[in-house]
């Protein structure tokens, strides 16, 4: 960033009601602390101390001191109308000044560096943001805010007002949107923003979550990115669009002479994604609720494979209006996970595919939900159908540990195993309904 940026930022911070540094724990839950804007130059240079042992997956109680430093390039002055917030994304450092290897953002930094240095590739990524706007954060019969469906519109639709306010707030701090609309399920919405480089877009996802929840609260609503709040309805997905270029910016996904006009590099990338999809699932679909979305005909992919413009495929090749727009879309993730780990895992999967020239196989033909595949309890043609088999595949994965780092992945797995134990040992209403009469 140029030398003129810091003075400009310091001047803008004079308008802020509060200045916050944001980061995530390994689960992907948003964390923040407020700092004195008058000290921002010192904080940029030296950071601010935090207790890493109180943040899931970051540190132990006997070695807990960590340093959080703001990323200058991530700064936004977020204007909510009634107040302005100085927004920074933070990086976690160890006491000796080295980068913390369990900082989720560091995993993505390493993935981006590996792509550039070893493969001479630059990525462009763009997620689709889906969320529910509800009447509260406790489940009840009046929780829905509308009865609309896909592209639904109503003069009384408060969701349309909230969506527009979200993108208005984002635009005022320099983030452009492409489109917004009501999604398939009642009270469900989608906002798509412009794509960009992985680190900037992951940081922007943190901003998006913050802005979405804050704007919803201004309208006395609750925004949730929970994967599947409602039985029998579509989930909140987190579809990730990805393309790559060489270091000079030339698109490497399109090949005029190749089958389907898709380059061998892209097909090998997809091959790596398909090969490692099961062991990576615990990151891409990170909660036990995530797997309740993997059901037929609800637009969450269930089969490992790829298809041309096929929305039932795990990896989809969307229609491109020109060769430069040729890309892939990963359709299995949801937003309950850690965006830095999800982006990093996707890149590492694809790079492994390129390095090993993994074949992608033939594209899915027709609706994969309609195939007579007769799945077994353990069927590796499919994505994991539950949290526990996803844990088993991840636990046996040397690829995931090597990609994300042994310490980070070990900490992540401890968290997820504990989450599974909570779920496994908790009695539900469904069990009472089925078995209490016995």
C-alpha positions as CSV (number, residue, x, y, z in Angstrom):
1,X,0.0,0.0,0.0
2,X,1.3,3.4,-0.9
3,X,2.7,5.8,1.8
4,X,-0.3,8.0,1.4
5,X,-2.7,5.3,2.5
6,X,-2.0,5.4,6.2
7,X,-2.6,9.2,6.6
8,X,-5.8,8.8,4.6
9,X,-6.9,5.9,6.9
10,X,-6.1,7.8,10.0
11,X,-8.1,10.8,8.8
12,X,-11.1,8.5,8.0
13,X,-10.9,6.9,11.4
14,X,-11.7,10.3,13.0
15,X,-15.2,9.7,11.6
16,X,-15.6,6.3,13.1
17,X,-17.7,5.6,16.2
18,X,-15.5,2.5,16.9
19,X,-12.5,0.8,15.3
20,X,-12.4,-3.0,15.2
21,X,-10.0,-5.7,14.3
22,X,-11.8,-8.9,13.0
23,X,-10.5,-12.4,12.7
24,X,-11.9,-16.0,12.9
25,X,-11.3,-19.0,15.1
26,X,-10.8,-22.4,13.4
27,X,-14.6,-22.9,13.3
28,X,-14.9,-19.8,11.3
29,X,-16.8,-17.9,14.0
30,X,-16.2,-14.2,13.7
31,X,-14.2,-12.5,16.5
32,X,-13.4,-8.9,17.0
33,X,-11.9,-6.4,19.4
34,X,-12.1,-2.6,19.5
35,X,-8.9,-0.6,19.5
36,X,-8.1,3.1,20.0
37,X,-7.8,4.6,16.5
38,X,-5.3,7.1,17.8
39,X,-2.9,4.2,18.3
40,X,-3.5,2.6,14.9
41,X,0.1,3.3,13.6
42,X,1.6,1.6,16.6
43,X,-0.9,-1.3,16.4
44,X,-0.1,-1.8,12.7
45,X,3.6,-2.0,13.6
46,X,3.5,-3.9,16.9
47,X,0.0,-5.4,17.0
48,X,-2.2,-5.9,20.1
49,X,-2.0,-8.8,22.6
50,X,-4.8,-11.4,22.7
51,X,-5.5,-14.5,24.8
52,X,-5.2,-17.3,22.2
53,X,-6.4,-20.0,24.6
54,X,-9.9,-18.5,24.7
55,X,-10.2,-18.8,20.9
56,X,-11.1,-22.2,19.5
57,X,-8.1,-23.9,18.0
58,X,-5.6,-21.1,18.4
59,X,-3.5,-21.7,21.6
60,X,-3.4,-23.6,24.9
61,X,-3.8,-22.0,28.3
62,X,-0.1,-22.6,29.2
63,X,1.1,-20.8,26.1
64,X,-1.7,-18.4,25.3
65,X,-0.2,-15.0,24.4
66,X,-0.6,-14.1,20.7
67,X,-0.4,-10.9,18.8
68,X,-3.1,-9.6,16.4
69,X,-2.0,-7.2,13.7
70,X,-4.4,-5.4,11.3
71,X,-4.0,-5.9,7.5
72,X,-3.8,-2.3,6.2
73,X,-5.2,-3.3,2.8
74,X,-8.3,-4.7,4.4
75,X,-9.4,-1.3,5.9
76,X,-13.0,-0.2,5.3
77,X,-14.9,2.7,6.8
78,X,-18.3,1.0,7.2
79,X,-21.2,3.5,7.3
80,X,-24.4,2.2,8.8
81,X,-26.0,5.6,8.8
82,X,-26.4,6.0,12.5
83,X,-22.7,5.2,13.1
84,X,-19.5,4.4,11.2
85,X,-17.1,1.5,12.0
86,X,-13.4,1.4,11.2
87,X,-13.0,-2.2,9.9
88,X,-9.7,-4.2,9.7
89,X,-9.0,-7.9,9.2
90,X,-6.3,-9.1,11.6
91,X,-3.4,-11.6,11.2
92,X,-2.3,-13.7,14.2
93,X,1.4,-13.7,15.2
94,X,3.3,-15.6,17.8
95,X,5.2,-13.9,20.6
96,X,8.5,-14.0,18.7
97,X,6.9,-12.1,15.8
98,X,6.6,-15.2,13.5
99,X,3.3,-15.9,11.8
100,X,1.0,-18.2,13.7
101,X,0.7,-21.5,11.8
102,X,-2.8,-22.0,13.2
103,X,-4.1,-18.7,12.0
104,X,-6.7,-19.8,9.3
105,X,-5.8,-16.8,7.2
106,X,-2.1,-18.0,7.1
107,X,-3.3,-21.3,5.5
108,X,-4.8,-19.3,2.6
109,X,-1.7,-17.1,2.4
110,X,0.4,-20.2,2.0
111,X,-2.0,-21.7,-0.7
112,X,-1.9,-18.5,-2.7
113,X,2.0,-18.3,-2.5
114,X,2.3,-22.0,-3.4
115,X,0.1,-21.5,-6.5
116,X,2.2,-18.5,-7.6
117,X,5.7,-19.8,-6.8
118,X,5.4,-23.5,-7.8
119,X,2.6,-23.3,-10.5
120,X,2.8,-19.7,-11.7
121,X,-1.0,-19.4,-11.2
122,X,-3.2,-16.6,-9.9
123,X,-6.7,-17.3,-8.8
124,X,-9.9,-15.3,-9.0
125,X,-12.7,-16.4,-6.7
126,X,-16.3,-15.4,-6.1
127,X,-18.6,-17.0,-3.6
128,X,-22.4,-16.7,-3.6
129,X,-23.7,-15.5,-0.2
130,X,-26.9,-17.2,0.9
131,X,-28.6,-16.5,4.3
132,X,-31.9,-16.5,6.1
133,X,-33.5,-13.4,7.6
134,X,-35.6,-14.5,10.6
135,X,-37.7,-12.9,13.2
136,X,-35.4,-14.0,16.0
137,X,-32.5,-16.3,16.9
138,X,-34.7,-18.8,18.8
139,X,-36.7,-21.4,16.7
140,X,-40.5,-20.9,16.9
141,X,-43.6,-21.1,14.7
142,X,-43.3,-17.3,13.8
143,X,-39.6,-17.3,12.8
144,X,-40.2,-16.8,9.1
145,X,-40.2,-13.2,7.7
146,X,-41.9,-14.1,4.4
147,X,-43.6,-16.8,2.4
148,X,-41.9,-16.1,-0.9
149,X,-40.0,-18.5,-3.2
150,X,-37.2,-18.2,-5.8
151,X,-37.1,-14.6,-7.2
152,X,-40.2,-14.0,-5.2
153,X,-41.4,-10.4,-4.8
154,X,-43.9,-8.7,-2.7
155,X,-44.6,-5.0,-1.8
156,X,-44.4,-6.0,1.9
157,X,-41.1,-8.0,1.5
158,X,-38.9,-6.7,4.3
159,X,-36.1,-9.0,3.0
160,X,-35.9,-6.9,-0.2
161,X,-35.4,-3.8,1.8
162,X,-32.7,-5.4,4.0
163,X,-30.8,-6.9,1.0
164,X,-30.7,-3.5,-0.6
165,X,-29.5,-1.8,2.6
166,X,-26.7,-4.5,2.9
167,X,-25.4,-3.7,-0.6
168,X,-25.8,0.0,-0.1
169,X,-23.6,-0.2,3.0
170,X,-21.1,-2.3,1.2
171,X,-21.0,0.1,-1.8
172,X,-20.3,3.1,0.4
173,X,-17.1,1.3,1.6
174,X,-16.0,0.3,-1.9
175,X,-17.6,-3.1,-2.4
176,X,-19.6,-3.6,-5.6
177,X,-22.4,-6.1,-5.9
178,X,-23.6,-7.9,-9.0
179,X,-27.2,-9.0,-8.0
180,X,-29.5,-9.8,-5.1
181,X,-32.6,-11.9,-5.0
182,X,-34.9,-14.0,-2.9
183,X,-33.8,-17.7,-2.8
184,X,-35.8,-20.9,-3.0
185,X,-36.8,-21.2,0.6
186,X,-39.1,-18.9,2.6
187,X,-37.0,-16.1,4.3
188,X,-33.9,-17.1,2.3
189,X,-31.8,-14.6,0.3
190,X,-28.8,-14.4,-1.9
191,X,-26.3,-11.6,-2.6
192,X,-23.5,-11.9,-5.2
193,X,-20.5,-9.5,-5.1
194,X,-17.8,-9.0,-7.7
195,X,-15.0,-11.7,-7.7
196,X,-11.4,-11.0,-6.9
197,X,-8.2,-12.5,-5.5
198,X,-8.6,-15.2,-2.8
199,X,-7.3,-13.2,0.2
200,X,-9.2,-10.1,-0.6
201,X,-12.4,-12.1,-1.2
202,X,-12.0,-14.1,2.0
203,X,-11.5,-10.9,4.0
204,X,-14.5,-9.5,2.3
205,X,-16.5,-12.5,3.4
206,X,-15.7,-11.4,7.0
207,X,-16.9,-7.9,6.1
208,X,-20.1,-9.3,4.5
209,X,-21.0,-11.4,7.5
210,X,-20.5,-8.4,9.8
211,X,-22.5,-6.0,7.7
212,X,-25.3,-8.5,7.0
213,X,-25.9,-9.3,10.7
214,X,-25.6,-5.6,11.7
215,X,-28.1,-4.4,9.0
216,X,-30.5,-7.2,9.9
217,X,-30.4,-6.2,13.6
218,X,-31.2,-2.6,12.6
219,X,-34.5,-4.0,11.3
220,X,-35.0,-6.2,14.4
221,X,-34.2,-9.3,12.4
222,X,-31.7,-12.1,12.8
223,X,-29.5,-13.1,9.8
224,X,-28.2,-16.6,9.9
225,X,-25.8,-18.5,7.7
226,X,-26.7,-21.9,9.3
227,X,-26.7,-24.5,6.6
228,X,-30.2,-26.1,7.0
229,X,-32.5,-24.6,9.6
230,X,-35.7,-26.1,8.1
231,X,-36.5,-29.8,7.5
232,X,-37.5,-30.5,3.9
233,X,-36.4,-27.2,2.4
234,X,-33.3,-26.1,0.6
235,X,-30.1,-25.2,2.5
236,X,-27.9,-22.1,2.6
237,X,-25.1,-23.0,0.2
238,X,-21.8,-21.2,-0.3
239,X,-21.0,-21.9,-3.9
240,X,-17.5,-20.9,-4.8
241,X,-16.6,-19.8,-8.4
242,X,-13.0,-20.2,-9.3
243,X,-10.8,-19.4,-12.3
244,X,-7.1,-19.0,-12.7
245,X,-4.6,-17.2,-15.0
246,X,-0.9,-17.2,-15.5
247,X,1.1,-14.5,-13.7
248,X,0.6,-12.2,-16.7
249,X,-3.2,-12.4,-16.4
250,X,-3.9,-14.8,-19.3
251,X,-6.9,-17.1,-18.6
252,X,-5.7,-20.7,-18.4
253,X,-9.1,-22.4,-18.0
254,X,-10.2,-22.1,-21.7
255,X,-8.7,-24.1,-24.6
256,X,-10.4,-23.6,-27.9
257,X,-9.1,-26.9,-29.2
258,X,-9.9,-29.0,-26.2
259,X,-13.1,-31.1,-25.6
260,X,-15.8,-28.8,-24.2
261,X,-13.2,-26.0,-24.6
262,X,-11.8,-26.7,-21.1
263,X,-8.1,-26.8,-20.7
264,X,-6.2,-29.8,-19.4
265,X,-5.0,-27.7,-16.5
266,X,-8.6,-27.0,-15.4
267,X,-9.6,-30.6,-15.9
268,X,-6.7,-31.8,-13.7
269,X,-7.6,-29.1,-11.1
270,X,-11.1,-30.5,-11.1
271,X,-9.7,-34.0,-10.9
272,X,-7.9,-33.1,-7.8
273,X,-11.0,-31.6,-6.3
274,X,-13.0,-34.8,-7.0
275,X,-10.3,-37.0,-5.7
276,X,-9.9,-35.3,-2.4
277,X,-13.6,-34.3,-1.9
278,X,-14.4,-36.8,0.8
279,X,-11.4,-36.1,3.0
280,X,-11.8,-32.3,2.6
281,X,-15.5,-32.4,3.3
282,X,-15.1,-31.7,7.0
283,X,-13.7,-28.2,6.1
284,X,-16.1,-27.5,3.2
285,X,-19.2,-28.7,5.1
286,X,-18.1,-28.1,8.6
287,X,-21.0,-28.8,11.0
288,X,-23.2,-31.9,11.6
289,X,-26.1,-29.7,10.4
290,X,-24.3,-29.3,7.0
291,X,-24.8,-33.0,6.2
292,X,-28.6,-32.8,6.6
293,X,-28.5,-30.8,3.4
294,X,-27.1,-33.7,1.3
295,X,-30.5,-35.0,0.2
296,X,-31.8,-35.7,-3.2
297,X,-33.5,-32.9,-5.2
298,X,-32.6,-30.0,-2.8
299,X,-29.7,-28.6,-5.0
300,X,-26.9,-29.8,-2.6
301,X,-24.6,-32.2,-4.6
302,X,-24.4,-35.8,-3.3
303,X,-22.2,-37.5,-6.0
304,X,-18.5,-36.7,-6.5
305,X,-18.2,-35.5,-10.1
306,X,-18.5,-32.6,-12.5
307,X,-20.9,-31.5,-15.1
308,X,-21.5,-28.8,-17.8
309,X,-24.0,-26.3,-16.5
310,X,-25.4,-29.1,-14.4
311,X,-26.6,-27.8,-11.0
312,X,-26.9,-31.3,-9.6
313,X,-23.1,-31.8,-10.0
314,X,-20.5,-31.2,-7.3
315,X,-18.4,-29.2,-9.7
316,X,-20.3,-27.3,-12.3
317,X,-18.9,-25.5,-15.4
318,X,-21.2,-22.4,-15.7
319,X,-22.1,-20.9,-19.1
320,X,-19.5,-18.3,-20.0
321,X,-20.4,-15.4,-22.2
322,X,-16.7,-15.2,-23.4
323,X,-13.6,-17.4,-23.0
324,X,-12.1,-15.1,-20.3
325,X,-15.1,-16.0,-18.1
326,X,-14.5,-19.8,-18.3
327,X,-14.5,-21.0,-14.7
328,X,-15.6,-23.8,-12.4
329,X,-18.1,-23.7,-9.5
330,X,-17.8,-25.8,-6.4
331,X,-21.3,-26.5,-5.1
332,X,-20.8,-28.6,-2.0
333,X,-19.6,-26.0,0.6
334,X,-21.8,-24.0,3.0
335,X,-21.0,-20.9,5.0
336,X,-20.9,-22.6,8.4
337,X,-17.2,-23.3,7.9
338,X,-14.1,-21.1,8.0
339,X,-13.8,-19.2,4.7
340,X,-10.0,-19.1,4.8
341,X,-9.7,-22.8,5.3
342,X,-12.3,-23.5,2.6
343,X,-10.6,-21.3,0.0
344,X,-7.2,-22.8,1.0
345,X,-8.4,-26.4,0.9
346,X,-10.0,-25.8,-2.6
347,X,-6.8,-24.4,-3.9
348,X,-4.6,-27.2,-2.4
349,X,-7.0,-29.8,-3.8
350,X,-6.8,-28.4,-7.3
351,X,-3.0,-27.9,-7.2
352,X,-2.5,-31.5,-6.2
353,X,-4.7,-32.5,-9.2
354,X,-2.5,-30.4,-11.5
355,X,0.7,-31.8,-10.0
356,X,-0.5,-35.4,-10.3
357,X,-2.4,-34.9,-13.6
358,X,-5.5,-36.3,-12.0
359,X,-8.2,-37.2,-14.5
360,X,-11.6,-35.6,-13.9
361,X,-13.5,-38.4,-15.7
362,X,-16.5,-37.9,-17.9
363,X,-19.0,-35.2,-17.1
364,X,-22.3,-36.0,-15.3
365,X,-25.1,-36.5,-17.8
366,X,-28.6,-35.6,-16.7
367,X,-29.8,-35.2,-13.1
368,X,-27.4,-36.9,-10.7
369,X,-30.3,-37.1,-8.2
370,X,-32.2,-39.4,-10.6
371,X,-29.4,-41.9,-11.0
372,X,-30.0,-45.4,-9.7
373,X,-26.8,-45.6,-7.8
374,X,-28.1,-47.6,-4.8
375,X,-25.9,-46.0,-2.2
376,X,-24.5,-48.1,0.6
377,X,-23.8,-46.8,4.1
378,X,-20.2,-46.2,3.0
379,X,-20.1,-45.4,-0.7
380,X,-17.1,-43.4,-1.9
381,X,-18.8,-42.4,-5.1
382,X,-20.7,-40.0,-2.9
383,X,-19.7,-37.1,-0.6
384,X,-20.0,-38.1,3.0
385,X,-23.6,-38.3,4.0
386,X,-23.1,-37.6,7.6
387,X,-20.6,-35.8,9.9
388,X,-19.0,-39.0,11.3
389,X,-17.9,-40.5,8.0
390,X,-16.6,-37.1,7.1
391,X,-14.5,-37.1,10.3
392,X,-13.2,-40.6,9.5
393,X,-12.1,-39.7,6.0
394,X,-10.4,-36.5,7.3
395,X,-8.7,-38.3,10.2
396,X,-7.1,-40.8,7.7
397,X,-6.0,-38.0,5.4
398,X,-2.3,-37.2,5.0
399,X,-3.3,-34.7,2.3
400,X,-5.3,-32.5,4.6
401,X,-2.6,-32.4,7.3
402,X,0.1,-31.6,4.8
403,X,-1.9,-29.0,3.1
404,X,-3.3,-27.0,6.1
405,X,-0.4,-27.8,8.4
406,X,-0.2,-30.6,11.0
407,X,-0.8,-28.4,14.0
408,X,-3.7,-26.5,12.5
409,X,-5.4,-29.6,11.2
410,X,-4.9,-31.5,14.5
411,X,-6.4,-28.6,16.4
412,X,-9.3,-28.4,13.9
413,X,-10.0,-32.1,14.2
414,X,-10.1,-31.9,18.0
415,X,-12.7,-29.2,17.7
416,X,-14.8,-31.2,15.2
417,X,-14.6,-34.5,17.2
418,X,-15.8,-32.7,20.3
419,X,-18.6,-31.2,18.2
420,X,-19.6,-34.7,17.1
421,X,-19.5,-36.0,20.6
422,X,-21.9,-33.2,21.7
423,X,-24.2,-34.2,18.9
424,X,-23.9,-37.9,19.4
425,X,-24.7,-37.8,23.1
426,X,-27.6,-35.2,23.0
427,X,-31.1,-36.5,23.1
428,X,-33.4,-34.9,20.5
429,X,-37.2,-34.4,20.2
430,X,-37.2,-36.8,17.3
431,X,-35.9,-39.6,19.6
432,X,-38.6,-38.8,22.1
433,X,-41.2,-39.1,19.4
434,X,-39.9,-42.4,18.1
435,X,-38.9,-44.2,21.2
436,X,-40.5,-42.8,24.4
437,X,-43.6,-45.0,23.9
438,X,-41.5,-48.2,23.9
